[in-house]
Amino acid sequence: MSNSHLFMKSGFPRAPLQNGVGRYICQLQRLTLKYCKHHGASKGMRDFLENSLLDYAKTNPGVVLYVKPRRHRSPVIVAEYLNGEKQWINCANRPHEEIIKWMELLRKQNSDSSAIRWRKLWQTNVPSIQGIWTPFTHRNPAYNLAQFPSDALREPIEWPKSATEALLEMFEKQKITETNSKE
């Protein structure tokens, strides 16, 4: 096992503020677009700011947009969420269409939930070496190649006696013993 999990947050999976139950609340609070006015790697970000920024702001009024020019730095999108988390995306040498896709992804996700190590609500000291059980574990292997519906593989089903049938039998036995005792 690698040690990459040491640098990840860990927790239990939980929907933020029970989002989607009742109504949807966009978790993205603000986007900060940082770019250089002259650097070549910021060309896609400058194209986005000139052509698509106003359209994005009109279609997403709940997201606050900040534009911050910086000298001699590569372009970056910083997303801040309602739970206080920040996520940075480097946009160096990316076309403005790809920047639009990144911004849509940041708007639609809850936060940096992909980098969390999910914990289970149970723990075992001796994990099974037999593997994971599935409904197909103890099935007949002939089912793998069979064409269904198949009369050859059909197994007769013997259902156990239901409670109603058992009561009816007891009632019939009781009637028979009552008639025999009267005679």
Accessible surface in RSA format (square Angstrom, percent):
REM  Atomic radii and reference values for relative SASA: ProtOr
REM  Chains: A
REM  Algorithm: Lee & Richards
REM  Probe-radius: 1.40
REM  Slices: 20
REM RES _ NUM      All-atoms   Total-Side   Main-Chain    Non-polar    All polar
REM                ABS   REL    ABS   REL    ABS   REL    ABS   REL    ABS   REL
RES MET A   1   201.51 104.4 113.66  75.2  87.85 209.2  92.55  78.7 108.96 144.4
RES SER A   2    74.66  63.1  57.70  77.0  16.96  39.1  51.02 108.7  23.64  33.1
RES ASN A   3   100.14  69.1  93.92  90.8   6.23  15.0  17.42  41.9  82.72  80.0
RES SER A   4    65.67  55.5  53.83  71.8  11.84  27.3  43.84  93.4  21.83  30.6
RES HIS A   5    40.95  22.4  37.47  26.0   3.48   8.9  22.06  22.7  18.89  22.0
RES LEU A   6   116.26  64.7  86.68  62.0  29.58  74.4  89.85  63.1  26.41  71.1
RES PHE A   7   184.24  92.2 148.65  92.1  35.59  92.6 154.84  93.9  29.41  84.2
RES MET A   8    83.64  43.3  65.49  43.3  18.15  43.2  63.55  54.0  20.10  26.6
RES LYS A   9    91.33  44.6  82.72  50.8   8.61  20.5  81.57  73.4   9.76  10.4
RES SER A  10    47.37  40.0  18.62  24.9  28.75  66.2   1.41   3.0  45.96  64.4
RES GLY A  11    18.37  22.7   0.00   N/A  18.37  22.7  18.37  50.4   0.00   0.0
RES PHE A  12    92.68  46.4  78.29  48.5  14.40  37.5  78.29  47.5  14.40  41.2
RES PRO A  13    86.19  62.8  65.12  59.4  21.07  76.6  65.67  54.2  20.52 127.6
RES ARG A  14   192.56  80.9 161.29  82.2  31.27  74.5  68.92  94.2 123.64  74.9
RES ALA A  15    59.44  54.6  40.86  63.1  18.58  42.3  46.27  65.2  13.16  34.9
RES PRO A  16    34.90  25.4  23.54  21.5  11.35  41.3  34.90  28.8   0.00   0.0
RES LEU A  17   132.48  73.8  96.82  69.3  35.66  89.6 108.23  76.0  24.25  65.3
RES GLN A  18   125.19  70.0 121.42  88.7   3.77   9.0  37.74  80.3  87.45  66.3
RES ASN A  19    26.36  18.2   6.89   6.7  19.47  46.9   6.38  15.3  19.98  19.3
RES GLY A  20    52.22  64.4   0.00   N/A  52.22  64.4  23.16  63.5  29.07  65.1
RES VAL A  21   114.30  75.2  92.48  83.7  21.82  52.6  96.42  83.8  17.89  48.5
RES GLY A  22    83.83 103.4   0.00   N/A  83.83 103.4  41.56 114.1  42.26  94.7
RES ARG A  23   179.51  75.4 167.13  85.2  12.38  29.5  70.08  95.8 109.43  66.3
RES TYR A  24   133.06  62.1 106.77  60.7  26.29  68.4  98.78  74.2  34.28  42.3
RES ILE A  25    56.87  32.4  53.76  40.1   3.11   7.5  56.87  41.0   0.00   0.0
RES CYS A  26    41.93  31.7  30.12  33.6  11.82  27.8  26.81  67.9  15.13  16.3
RES GLN A  27     5.30   3.0   5.13   3.7   0.17   0.4   1.05   2.2   4.25   3.2
RES LEU A  28     3.47   1.9   0.00   0.0   3.47   8.7   0.00   0.0   3.47   9.3
RES GLN A  29    69.01  38.6  65.00  47.5   4.01   9.5  14.70  31.3  54.31  41.2
RES ARG A  30    66.72  28.0  66.72  34.0   0.00   0.0   6.54   8.9  60.18  36.5
RES LEU A  31     0.00   0.0   0.00   0.0   0.00   0.0   0.00   0.0   0.00   0.0
RES THR A  32    15.66  11.1  15.66  15.9   0.00   0.0  10.20  13.7   5.47   8.3
RES LEU A  33     0.00   0.0   0.00   0.0   0.00   0.0   0.00   0.0   0.00   0.0
RES LYS A  34    27.91  13.6  27.91  17.1   0.00   0.0   4.44   4.0  23.48  25.0
RES TYR A  35    25.23  11.8  25.23  14.4   0.00   0.0   3.31   2.5  21.92  27.0
RES CYS A  36     2.80   2.1   2.80   3.1   0.00   0.0   0.00   0.0   2.80   3.0
RES LYS A  37   123.80  60.4 109.40  67.1  14.39  34.3  54.11  48.7  69.69  74.2
RES HIS A  38   157.37  86.0 129.29  89.9  28.07  71.8  91.33  94.1  66.04  76.8
RES HIS A  39    76.93  42.0  69.48  48.3   7.45  19.1  46.29  47.7  30.64  35.7
RES GLY A  40    58.13  71.7   0.00   N/A  58.13  71.7  39.36 108.0  18.76  42.0
RES ALA A  41    11.10  10.2   7.77  12.0   3.34   7.6   7.79  11.0   3.31   8.8
RES SER A  42     0.00   0.0   0.00   0.0   0.00   0.0   0.00   0.0   0.00   0.0
RES LYS A  43   124.96  61.0 124.79  76.6   0.17   0.4  94.03  84.6  30.93  32.9
RES GLY A  44     7.55   9.3   0.00   N/A   7.55   9.3   3.91  10.7   3.64   8.2
RES MET A  45     0.34   0.2   0.00   0.0   0.34   0.8   0.00   0.0   0.34   0.4
RES ARG A  46    55.72  23.4  54.82  27.9   0.90   2.1  22.16  30.3  33.57  20.3
RES ASP A  47    37.23  26.1  37.23  37.1   0.00   0.0   3.64   8.6  33.59  33.5
RES PHE A  48     0.37   0.2   0.37   0.2   0.00   0.0   0.37   0.2   0.00   0.0
RES LEU A  49    29.41  16.4  15.40  11.0  14.01  35.2  15.57  10.9  13.83  37.2
RES GLU A  50   138.74  79.7  99.91  75.6  38.83  92.4  44.49  86.1  94.25  76.9
RES ASN A  51    95.47  65.8  69.05  66.7  26.43  63.6  22.77  54.8  72.70  70.3
RES SER A  52    17.88  15.1  17.31  23.1   0.58   1.3   6.94  14.8  10.94  15.3
RES LEU A  53    30.82  17.2  30.25  21.6   0.57   1.4  30.25  21.2   0.57   1.5
RES LEU A  54   130.40  72.6 129.00  92.3   1.40   3.5 129.00  90.6   1.40   3.8
RES ASP A  55    87.68  61.4  85.70  85.3   1.98   4.7  28.04  66.0  59.64  59.5
RES TYR A  56    13.40   6.3   8.87   5.0   4.52  11.8  12.83   9.6   0.56   0.7
RES ALA A  57    38.44  35.3  30.62  47.3   7.83  17.8  31.04  43.7   7.40  19.6
RES LYS A  58   159.76  77.9 133.51  81.9  26.25  62.5  89.41  80.5  70.36  74.9
RES THR A  59   102.21  72.7  73.84  74.9  28.37  67.6  74.79 100.5  27.42  41.4
RES ASN A  60    15.45  10.7  10.56  10.2   4.89  11.8   5.28  12.7  10.17   9.8
RES PRO A  61   120.77  88.0  87.68  79.9  33.09 120.3  93.87  77.5  26.90 167.2
RES GLY A  62    63.79  78.7   0.00   N/A  63.79  78.7  40.54 111.2  23.26  52.1
RES VAL A  63    12.18   8.0   3.17   2.9   9.01  21.7   3.23   2.8   8.96  24.3
RES VAL A  64    71.18  46.8  66.66  60.3   4.52  10.9  71.18  61.8   0.00   0.0
RES LEU A  65    39.33  21.9  12.90   9.2  26.43  66.4  12.90   9.1  26.43  71.1
RES TYR A  66   107.40  50.1 104.92  59.7   2.49   6.5  74.78  56.2  32.62  40.2
RES VAL A  67    62.94  41.4  34.50  31.2  28.43  68.5  34.50  30.0  28.43  77.1
RES LYS A  68   104.16  50.8 103.00  63.2   1.16   2.8  57.77  52.0  46.38  49.4
RES PRO A  69    66.66  48.6  47.96  43.7  18.70  68.0  48.30  39.9  18.36 114.1
RES ARG A  70    44.31  18.6  35.48  18.1   8.82  21.0  23.95  32.7  20.36  12.3
RES ARG A  71   197.66  83.0 182.19  92.9  15.47  36.8  63.38  86.6 134.27  81.4
RES HIS A  72   145.25  79.4 123.35  85.7  21.90  56.0  87.68  90.4  57.57  67.0
RES ARG A  73   134.59  56.5 130.37  66.5   4.22  10.0  29.43  40.2 105.15  63.7
RES SER A  74    43.10  36.4  35.80  47.8   7.30  16.8  16.74  35.7  26.35  36.9
RES PRO A  75     0.03   0.0   0.03   0.0   0.00   0.0   0.03   0.0   0.00   0.0
RES VAL A  76    16.68  11.0  16.68  15.1   0.00   0.0  16.68  14.5   0.00   0.0
RES ILE A  77     0.00   0.0   0.00   0.0   0.00   0.0   0.00   0.0   0.00   0.0
RES VAL A  78     4.47   2.9   4.47   4.0   0.00   0.0   4.47   3.9   0.00   0.0
RES ALA A  79     0.00   0.0   0.00   0.0   0.00   0.0   0.00   0.0   0.00   0.0
RES GLU A  80    30.50  17.5  30.50  23.1   0.00   0.0   4.16   8.0  26.34  21.5
RES TYR A  81     2.32   1.1   0.68   0.4   1.65   4.3   0.68   0.5   1.65   2.0
RES LEU A  82    82.58  46.0  52.92  37.9  29.66  74.6  53.43  37.5  29.15  78.4
RES ASN A  83    87.86  60.6  49.41  47.7  38.45  92.6  40.23  96.8  47.63  46.0
RES GLY A  84    64.49  79.5   0.00   N/A  64.49  79.5  37.66 103.3  26.83  60.1
RES GLU A  85    47.79  27.4  41.30  31.2   6.49  15.5  19.47  37.7  28.32  23.1
RES LYS A  86   121.02  59.0  95.13  58.4  25.89  61.7  45.93  41.3  75.09  80.0
RES GLN A  87    35.84  20.0  32.33  23.6   3.50   8.3  11.11  23.6  24.73  18.8
RES TRP A  88   137.12  55.0 111.89  54.2  25.23  59.2 100.29  53.5  36.83  59.8
RES ILE A  89    15.63   8.9  12.40   9.2   3.23   7.8  15.63  11.3   0.00   0.0
RES ASN A  90    82.88  57.2  73.88  71.4   9.00  21.7  29.63  71.3  53.26  51.5
RES CYS A  91     0.36   0.3   0.00   0.0   0.36   0.8   0.00   0.0   0.36   0.4
RES ALA A  92    32.19  29.6  19.08  29.4  13.12  29.8  19.08  26.9  13.12  34.7
RES ASN A  93   122.42  84.4  89.31  86.3  33.11  79.7  35.87  86.3  86.55  83.7
RES ARG A  94    71.08  29.8  68.33  34.8   2.75   6.5   8.49  11.6  62.59  37.9
RES PRO A  95    72.72  53.0  64.02  58.4   8.70  31.6  72.05  59.5   0.67   4.1
RES HIS A  96    41.39  22.6  40.44  28.1   0.95   2.4  19.85  20.5  21.54  25.1
RES GLU A  97    97.36  55.9  95.14  72.0   2.22   5.3  55.48 107.3  41.88  34.2
RES GLU A  98    58.11  33.4  56.53  42.8   1.59   3.8  19.98  38.7  38.13  31.1
RES ILE A  99     0.00   0.0   0.00   0.0   0.00   0.0   0.00   0.0   0.00   0.0
RES ILE A 100    56.40  32.1  56.40  42.0   0.00   0.0  56.40  40.6   0.00   0.0
RES LYS A 101   149.20  72.8 141.14  86.6   8.06  19.2  86.99  78.3  62.21  66.3
RES TRP A 102    76.23  30.6  74.93  36.3   1.30   3.1  73.37  39.1   2.86   4.6
RES MET A 103     0.00   0.0   0.00   0.0   0.00   0.0   0.00   0.0   0.00   0.0
RES GLU A 104    46.66  26.8  46.66  35.3   0.00   0.0  28.87  55.8  17.79  14.5
RES LEU A 105    84.36  47.0  80.46  57.6   3.90   9.8  83.64  58.7   0.71   1.9
RES LEU A 106     0.00   0.0   0.00   0.0   0.00   0.0   0.00   0.0   0.00   0.0
RES ARG A 107    60.98  25.6  60.53  30.9   0.46   1.1   2.18   3.0  58.80  35.6
RES LYS A 108   135.11  65.9 113.20  69.5  21.91  52.2  64.44  58.0  70.67  75.3
RES GLN A 109    45.54  25.5  36.60  26.7   8.94  21.3  22.13  47.1  23.41  17.8
RES ASN A 110    63.29  43.6  58.29  56.3   4.99  12.0   7.72  18.6  55.56  53.7
RES SER A 111    11.56   9.8  10.84  14.5   0.72   1.7   0.20   0.4  11.36  15.9
RES ASP A 112    37.73  26.4  35.23  35.1   2.49   5.9   3.37   7.9  34.36  34.3
RES SER A 113    49.28  41.6  41.32  55.1   7.97  18.4  22.09  47.0  27.19  38.1
RES SER A 114   106.42  89.9  68.35  91.2  38.07  87.7  57.04 121.5  49.38  69.2
RES ALA A 115    37.33  34.3  33.52  51.7   3.80   8.7  36.40  51.3   0.93   2.5
RES ILE A 116    40.84  23.2  30.06  22.4  10.78  26.0  30.06  21.6  10.78  29.2
RES ARG A 117    86.49  36.3  82.46  42.0   4.02   9.6  32.44  44.3  54.05  32.8
RES TRP A 118   128.70  51.6 105.83  51.2  22.87  53.7  82.99  44.2  45.71  74.2
RES ARG A 119   116.28  48.8 105.05  53.6  11.23  26.7  26.49  36.2  89.79  54.4
RES LYS A 120   135.71  66.2 113.83  69.8  21.88  52.1  69.43  62.5  66.28  70.6
RES LEU A 121   147.07  81.9 112.38  80.4  34.69  87.2 116.59  81.9  30.48  82.0
RES TRP A 122   170.84  68.6 156.92  76.0  13.93  32.7 148.07  78.9  22.77  36.9
RES GLN A 123   162.75  91.0 125.00  91.4  37.75  89.9  45.65  97.2 117.10  88.8
RES THR A 124    78.30  55.7  59.06  59.9  19.24  45.9  47.44  63.7  30.86  46.6
RES ASN A 125   138.68  95.6 105.07 101.5  33.61  80.9  30.59  73.6 108.08 104.5
RES VAL A 126   127.63  84.0 112.03 101.4  15.60  37.6 113.16  98.3  14.47  39.3
RES PRO A 127    91.39  66.6  84.40  76.9   6.99  25.4  86.17  71.1   5.22  32.4
RES SER A 128    83.17  70.3  45.48  60.7  37.70  86.8  50.22 106.9  32.96  46.2
RES ILE A 129   173.84  98.9 137.88 102.7  35.96  86.7 145.05 104.4  28.79  78.1
RES GLN A 130   170.57  95.4 130.38  95.3  40.19  95.7  44.71  95.2 125.86  95.5
RES GLY A 131    52.79  65.1   0.00   N/A  52.79  65.1  36.93 101.3  15.86  35.5
RES ILE A 132   161.92  92.1 135.48 100.9  26.44  63.7 140.58 101.2  21.34  57.9
RES TRP A 133   165.79  66.5 145.90  70.6  19.89  46.7 138.68  73.9  27.11  44.0
RES THR A 134    59.06  42.0  57.76  58.6   1.29   3.1  49.94  67.1   9.12  13.8
RES PRO A 135    85.74  62.5  73.89  67.4  11.84  43.1  75.44  62.3  10.30  64.0
RES PHE A 136   152.01  76.1 138.26  85.6  13.75  35.8 138.52  84.0  13.49  38.6
RES THR A 137    67.23  47.8  36.89  37.4  30.34  72.3  41.89  56.3  25.34  38.3
RES HIS A 138   160.23  87.6 123.79  86.0  36.44  93.2  93.98  96.9  66.25  77.1
RES ARG A 139   136.02  57.1 118.83  60.6  17.19  40.9  25.32  34.6 110.70  67.1
RES ASN A 140    68.03  46.9  56.28  54.4  11.76  28.3  19.83  47.7  48.21  46.6
RES PRO A 141   102.07  74.4  91.91  83.8  10.16  36.9  96.10  79.3   5.97  37.1
RES ALA A 142    49.40  45.4  32.06  49.5  17.35  39.5  44.18  62.2   5.23  13.8
RES TYR A 143    51.74  24.2  43.39  24.7   8.35  21.7  29.97  22.5  21.77  26.8
RES ASN A 144   122.78  84.7  88.46  85.5  34.32  82.6  25.25  60.8  97.53  94.3
RES LEU A 145   162.40  90.4 139.47  99.8  22.94  57.7 144.40 101.4  18.01  48.5
RES ALA A 146    28.58  26.3   5.18   8.0  23.40  53.2  15.18  21.4  13.40  35.5
RES GLN A 147   153.91  86.1 143.13 104.6  10.78  25.7  59.45 126.5  94.46  71.6
RES PHE A 148   128.41  64.2  96.40  59.7  32.02  83.3  97.05  58.8  31.36  89.8
RES PRO A 149   123.17  89.8  97.88  89.2  25.30  92.0 101.63  83.9  21.54 133.9
RES SER A 150    25.59  21.6  14.49  19.3  11.10  25.6   9.02  19.2  16.57  23.2
RES ASP A 151   121.31  85.0 100.39  99.9  20.93  49.5  38.50  90.6  82.81  82.6
RES ALA A 152    97.88  90.0  57.29  88.4  40.59  92.3  69.65  98.1  28.24  74.8
RES LEU A 153    42.00  23.4  33.28  23.8   8.72  21.9  37.41  26.3   4.59  12.3
RES ARG A 154   154.80  65.0 130.19  66.4  24.61  58.6  61.99  84.7  92.81  56.2
RES GLU A 155   110.63  63.5  99.23  75.1  11.40  27.2  37.02  71.6  73.61  60.1
RES PRO A 156   123.96  90.3  97.00  88.4  26.96  98.0 107.95  89.1  16.01  99.5
RES ILE A 157   120.10  68.3  91.75  68.4  28.36  68.3  94.95  68.4  25.15  68.3
RES GLU A 158   160.79  92.3 130.25  98.5  30.54  72.7  51.44  99.5 109.36  89.3
RES TRP A 159   199.22  79.9 172.17  83.3  27.05  63.5 152.83  81.5  46.39  75.3
RES PRO A 160   115.52  84.2  92.62  84.4  22.90  83.2 104.36  86.2  11.16  69.3
RES LYS A 161   120.78  58.9  87.11  53.4  33.67  80.2  56.07  50.5  64.71  68.9
RES SER A 162    54.06  45.7  44.90  59.9   9.15  21.1  49.07 104.5   4.99   7.0
RES ALA A 163    78.77  72.4  64.41  99.4  14.36  32.7  71.75 101.0   7.02  18.6
RES THR A 164    92.04  65.5  90.50  91.7   1.53   3.7  55.58  74.7  36.45  55.1
RES GLU A 165    91.62  52.6  89.80  67.9   1.82   4.3  31.75  61.4  59.87  48.9
RES ALA A 166    37.33  34.3  35.65  55.0   1.68   3.8  36.84  51.9   0.49   1.3
RES LEU A 167   114.72  63.9 110.77  79.2   3.95   9.9 111.01  78.0   3.71  10.0
RES LEU A 168   105.52  58.8 105.08  75.2   0.44   1.1 105.49  74.1   0.03   0.1
RES GLU A 169    78.32  45.0  75.64  57.2   2.68   6.4  35.15  68.0  43.17  35.2
RES MET A 170   121.89  63.1 115.97  76.8   5.92  14.1  95.24  81.0  26.65  35.3
RES PHE A 171   106.25  53.2 103.65  64.2   2.60   6.8 105.79  64.1   0.46   1.3
RES GLU A 172    85.23  48.9  85.23  64.5   0.00   0.0  35.36  68.4  49.86  40.7
RES LYS A 173   135.89  66.3 134.20  82.3   1.69   4.0  82.12  73.9  53.77  57.3
RES GLN A 174   100.57  56.2  95.68  69.9   4.90  11.7  29.19  62.1  71.38  54.1
RES LYS A 175    95.46  46.6  94.43  57.9   1.03   2.4  52.54  47.3  42.92  45.7
RES ILE A 176    99.96  56.9  99.13  73.9   0.83   2.0  99.96  72.0   0.00   0.0
RES THR A 177    83.47  59.4  78.35  79.4   5.12  12.2  70.41  94.6  13.05  19.7
RES GLU A 178    83.58  48.0  81.95  62.0   1.63   3.9  30.36  58.7  53.23  43.5
RES THR A 179    74.05  52.7  71.96  73.0   2.09   5.0  65.38  87.8   8.67  13.1
RES ASN A 180    95.28  65.7  78.70  76.1  16.58  39.9  25.11  60.4  70.17  67.8
RES SER A 181    92.86  78.5  53.94  72.0  38.93  89.7  51.96 110.6  40.91  57.3
RES LYS A 182   172.09  84.0 134.97  82.8  37.13  88.4  88.56  79.7  83.54  89.0
RES GLU A 183   175.52 100.8 112.08  84.8  63.44 151.0  62.07 120.1 113.45  92.6
END  Absolute sums over single chains surface
CHAIN  1 A    15013.8      12222.3       2791.5       8858.7       6155.1
END  Absolute sums over all chains
TOTAL         15013.8      12222.3       2791.5       8858.7       6155.1
